[in-house]
């Protein structure tokens, strides 16, 4: 199964919108969902707290903040597409963070 960056982003937003930032997985949840939750755990954006319970980490919140803006997300995906369409989550985070820093710098005049 291929990693789906849009699916990961949607999943992170779904969890963030929960009052307690927890995701309780059903054992019958689709394989794609389980796989992507496990990927988010692998990179430290989520952590498993029980057999079926997961929570966002501070790194997960940081990643969400870097990809929240639709324009930044679109620019990040476009940049990845221009270079062949393959990128690690770390590269995606770095690209999105770079676009976010530029946006803030352009708005405030401060270099970050």
Rosetta constraint file for C-alpha pairs under 8 A:
AtomPair CA 1 CA 32 HARMONIC 7.63 0.50
AtomPair CA 3 CA 36 HARMONIC 7.13 0.50
AtomPair CA 4 CA 8 HARMONIC 6.28 0.50
AtomPair CA 4 CA 36 HARMONIC 7.98 0.50
AtomPair CA 5 CA 9 HARMONIC 6.21 0.50
AtomPair CA 6 CA 10 HARMONIC 6.18 0.50
AtomPair CA 7 CA 11 HARMONIC 6.04 0.50
AtomPair CA 7 CA 36 HARMONIC 7.92 0.50
AtomPair CA 8 CA 12 HARMONIC 6.17 0.50
AtomPair CA 8 CA 36 HARMONIC 6.40 0.50
AtomPair CA 8 CA 40 HARMONIC 7.77 0.50
AtomPair CA 9 CA 13 HARMONIC 6.31 0.50
AtomPair CA 9 CA 64 HARMONIC 7.52 0.50
AtomPair CA 9 CA 67 HARMONIC 7.71 0.50
AtomPair CA 10 CA 14 HARMONIC 6.13 0.50
AtomPair CA 11 CA 15 HARMONIC 6.31 0.50
AtomPair CA 12 CA 16 HARMONIC 6.10 0.50
AtomPair CA 12 CA 60 HARMONIC 7.83 0.50
AtomPair CA 12 CA 64 HARMONIC 6.87 0.50
AtomPair CA 13 CA 17 HARMONIC 6.12 0.50
AtomPair CA 13 CA 64 HARMONIC 7.30 0.50
AtomPair CA 14 CA 18 HARMONIC 6.81 0.50
AtomPair CA 15 CA 21 HARMONIC 5.36 0.50
AtomPair CA 15 CA 22 HARMONIC 6.09 0.50
AtomPair CA 15 CA 23 HARMONIC 5.90 0.50
AtomPair CA 15 CA 55 HARMONIC 7.86 0.50
AtomPair CA 15 CA 56 HARMONIC 7.45 0.50
AtomPair CA 16 CA 21 HARMONIC 5.11 0.50
AtomPair CA 16 CA 22 HARMONIC 7.88 0.50
AtomPair CA 16 CA 56 HARMONIC 7.55 0.50
AtomPair CA 16 CA 61 HARMONIC 7.99 0.50
AtomPair CA 17 CA 21 HARMONIC 6.80 0.50
AtomPair CA 18 CA 22 HARMONIC 6.42 0.50
AtomPair CA 18 CA 23 HARMONIC 7.77 0.50
AtomPair CA 21 CA 55 HARMONIC 5.89 0.50
AtomPair CA 21 CA 56 HARMONIC 6.17 0.50
AtomPair CA 22 CA 53 HARMONIC 6.92 0.50
AtomPair CA 22 CA 54 HARMONIC 5.68 0.50
AtomPair CA 22 CA 55 HARMONIC 4.54 0.50
AtomPair CA 22 CA 56 HARMONIC 6.93 0.50
AtomPair CA 23 CA 53 HARMONIC 5.76 0.50
AtomPair CA 23 CA 54 HARMONIC 5.12 0.50
AtomPair CA 23 CA 55 HARMONIC 6.19 0.50
AtomPair CA 24 CA 52 HARMONIC 5.54 0.50
AtomPair CA 24 CA 53 HARMONIC 4.49 0.50
AtomPair CA 24 CA 54 HARMONIC 6.39 0.50
AtomPair CA 25 CA 29 HARMONIC 6.62 0.50
AtomPair CA 25 CA 34 HARMONIC 7.83 0.50
AtomPair CA 25 CA 52 HARMONIC 4.95 0.50
AtomPair CA 25 CA 53 HARMONIC 6.22 0.50
AtomPair CA 25 CA 54 HARMONIC 7.93 0.50
AtomPair CA 26 CA 52 HARMONIC 6.74 0.50
AtomPair CA 27 CA 52 HARMONIC 7.29 0.50
AtomPair CA 29 CA 33 HARMONIC 6.72 0.50
AtomPair CA 29 CA 34 HARMONIC 6.92 0.50
AtomPair CA 30 CA 34 HARMONIC 6.59 0.50
AtomPair CA 31 CA 35 HARMONIC 5.96 0.50
AtomPair CA 32 CA 36 HARMONIC 6.17 0.50
AtomPair CA 33 CA 37 HARMONIC 6.18 0.50
AtomPair CA 34 CA 38 HARMONIC 6.16 0.50
AtomPair CA 35 CA 39 HARMONIC 6.25 0.50
AtomPair CA 36 CA 40 HARMONIC 6.25 0.50
AtomPair CA 37 CA 41 HARMONIC 6.32 0.50
AtomPair CA 37 CA 46 HARMONIC 7.64 0.50
AtomPair CA 38 CA 42 HARMONIC 6.10 0.50
AtomPair CA 39 CA 43 HARMONIC 6.49 0.50
AtomPair CA 40 CA 44 HARMONIC 6.32 0.50
AtomPair CA 40 CA 45 HARMONIC 5.18 0.50
AtomPair CA 40 CA 46 HARMONIC 5.48 0.50
AtomPair CA 41 CA 45 HARMONIC 5.77 0.50
AtomPair CA 41 CA 46 HARMONIC 4.55 0.50
AtomPair CA 41 CA 47 HARMONIC 5.26 0.50
AtomPair CA 41 CA 48 HARMONIC 7.14 0.50
AtomPair CA 42 CA 46 HARMONIC 7.97 0.50
AtomPair CA 44 CA 57 HARMONIC 6.96 0.50
AtomPair CA 44 CA 59 HARMONIC 6.55 0.50
AtomPair CA 44 CA 60 HARMONIC 7.02 0.50
AtomPair CA 45 CA 56 HARMONIC 6.06 0.50
AtomPair CA 45 CA 57 HARMONIC 5.38 0.50
AtomPair CA 45 CA 58 HARMONIC 7.32 0.50
AtomPair CA 45 CA 59 HARMONIC 5.24 0.50
AtomPair CA 45 CA 60 HARMONIC 3.71 0.50
AtomPair CA 45 CA 61 HARMONIC 7.47 0.50
AtomPair CA 45 CA 63 HARMONIC 7.50 0.50
AtomPair CA 46 CA 54 HARMONIC 6.48 0.50
AtomPair CA 46 CA 55 HARMONIC 5.47 0.50
AtomPair CA 46 CA 56 HARMONIC 4.42 0.50
AtomPair CA 46 CA 57 HARMONIC 5.18 0.50
AtomPair CA 46 CA 60 HARMONIC 6.15 0.50
AtomPair CA 47 CA 54 HARMONIC 5.52 0.50
AtomPair CA 47 CA 55 HARMONIC 5.54 0.50
AtomPair CA 47 CA 56 HARMONIC 6.51 0.50
AtomPair CA 47 CA 57 HARMONIC 6.61 0.50
AtomPair CA 48 CA 52 HARMONIC 7.64 0.50
AtomPair CA 48 CA 53 HARMONIC 5.92 0.50
AtomPair CA 48 CA 54 HARMONIC 4.35 0.50
AtomPair CA 48 CA 55 HARMONIC 6.56 0.50
AtomPair CA 49 CA 53 HARMONIC 5.35 0.50
AtomPair CA 49 CA 54 HARMONIC 5.39 0.50
AtomPair CA 49 CA 55 HARMONIC 6.98 0.50
AtomPair CA 50 CA 54 HARMONIC 7.03 0.50
AtomPair CA 56 CA 60 HARMONIC 5.50 0.50
AtomPair CA 56 CA 61 HARMONIC 6.73 0.50
AtomPair CA 57 CA 61 HARMONIC 6.41 0.50
AtomPair CA 58 CA 62 HARMONIC 6.26 0.50
AtomPair CA 59 CA 63 HARMONIC 6.15 0.50
AtomPair CA 60 CA 64 HARMONIC 6.19 0.50
AtomPair CA 61 CA 65 HARMONIC 6.19 0.50
AtomPair CA 62 CA 66 HARMONIC 6.32 0.50
AtomPair CA 63 CA 67 HARMONIC 6.43 0.50
AtomPair CA 63 CA 93 HARMONIC 6.31 0.50
AtomPair CA 64 CA 68 HARMONIC 5.68 0.50
AtomPair CA 66 CA 93 HARMONIC 6.75 0.50
AtomPair CA 66 CA 96 HARMONIC 5.51 0.50
AtomPair CA 66 CA 97 HARMONIC 5.19 0.50
AtomPair CA 66 CA 100 HARMONIC 6.46 0.50
AtomPair CA 67 CA 72 HARMONIC 6.46 0.50
AtomPair CA 67 CA 73 HARMONIC 5.40 0.50
AtomPair CA 67 CA 93 HARMONIC 7.55 0.50
AtomPair CA 67 CA 96 HARMONIC 5.92 0.50
AtomPair CA 67 CA 97 HARMONIC 7.76 0.50
AtomPair CA 68 CA 72 HARMONIC 7.61 0.50
AtomPair CA 68 CA 73 HARMONIC 7.07 0.50
AtomPair CA 69 CA 73 HARMONIC 6.15 0.50
AtomPair CA 70 CA 74 HARMONIC 6.00 0.50
AtomPair CA 71 CA 75 HARMONIC 6.11 0.50
AtomPair CA 72 CA 76 HARMONIC 6.02 0.50
AtomPair CA 72 CA 96 HARMONIC 6.14 0.50
AtomPair CA 72 CA 99 HARMONIC 6.08 0.50
AtomPair CA 72 CA 100 HARMONIC 6.76 0.50
AtomPair CA 73 CA 77 HARMONIC 6.19 0.50
AtomPair CA 73 CA 96 HARMONIC 6.74 0.50
AtomPair CA 74 CA 78 HARMONIC 6.05 0.50
AtomPair CA 75 CA 79 HARMONIC 6.08 0.50
AtomPair CA 75 CA 96 HARMONIC 7.96 0.50
AtomPair CA 75 CA 99 HARMONIC 7.80 0.50
AtomPair CA 76 CA 80 HARMONIC 6.31 0.50
AtomPair CA 76 CA 92 HARMONIC 6.76 0.50
AtomPair CA 76 CA 95 HARMONIC 5.99 0.50
AtomPair CA 76 CA 96 HARMONIC 5.67 0.50
AtomPair CA 76 CA 99 HARMONIC 7.72 0.50
AtomPair CA 77 CA 81 HARMONIC 6.08 0.50
AtomPair CA 78 CA 82 HARMONIC 6.16 0.50
AtomPair CA 79 CA 83 HARMONIC 6.62 0.50
AtomPair CA 80 CA 84 HARMONIC 6.63 0.50
AtomPair CA 80 CA 85 HARMONIC 5.04 0.50
AtomPair CA 80 CA 86 HARMONIC 6.41 0.50
AtomPair CA 80 CA 87 HARMONIC 6.47 0.50
AtomPair CA 80 CA 92 HARMONIC 7.88 0.50
AtomPair CA 81 CA 85 HARMONIC 4.00 0.50
AtomPair CA 81 CA 86 HARMONIC 7.32 0.50
AtomPair CA 87 CA 91 HARMONIC 5.96 0.50
AtomPair CA 87 CA 92 HARMONIC 6.49 0.50
AtomPair CA 88 CA 92 HARMONIC 6.30 0.50
AtomPair CA 89 CA 93 HARMONIC 6.02 0.50
AtomPair CA 90 CA 94 HARMONIC 6.13 0.50
AtomPair CA 91 CA 95 HARMONIC 6.06 0.50
AtomPair CA 92 CA 96 HARMONIC 6.05 0.50
AtomPair CA 93 CA 97 HARMONIC 5.90 0.50
AtomPair CA 94 CA 98 HARMONIC 6.02 0.50
AtomPair CA 95 CA 99 HARMONIC 6.29 0.50
AtomPair CA 96 CA 100 HARMONIC 6.10 0.50
AtomPair CA 97 CA 101 HARMONIC 6.04 0.50
AtomPair CA 98 CA 102 HARMONIC 6.19 0.50
AtomPair CA 99 CA 103 HARMONIC 6.14 0.50
AtomPair CA 100 CA 104 HARMONIC 6.23 0.50
AtomPair CA 101 CA 105 HARMONIC 6.00 0.50
AtomPair CA 101 CA 112 HARMONIC 6.26 0.50
AtomPair CA 102 CA 106 HARMONIC 5.94 0.50
AtomPair CA 102 CA 112 HARMONIC 7.98 0.50
AtomPair CA 103 CA 107 HARMONIC 6.17 0.50
AtomPair CA 104 CA 108 HARMONIC 5.98 0.50
AtomPair CA 104 CA 109 HARMONIC 7.88 0.50
AtomPair CA 104 CA 110 HARMONIC 7.74 0.50
AtomPair CA 105 CA 109 HARMONIC 5.09 0.50
AtomPair CA 105 CA 110 HARMONIC 4.97 0.50
AtomPair CA 105 CA 111 HARMONIC 5.44 0.50
AtomPair CA 105 CA 112 HARMONIC 6.52 0.50
AtomPair CA 106 CA 110 HARMONIC 7.54 0.50
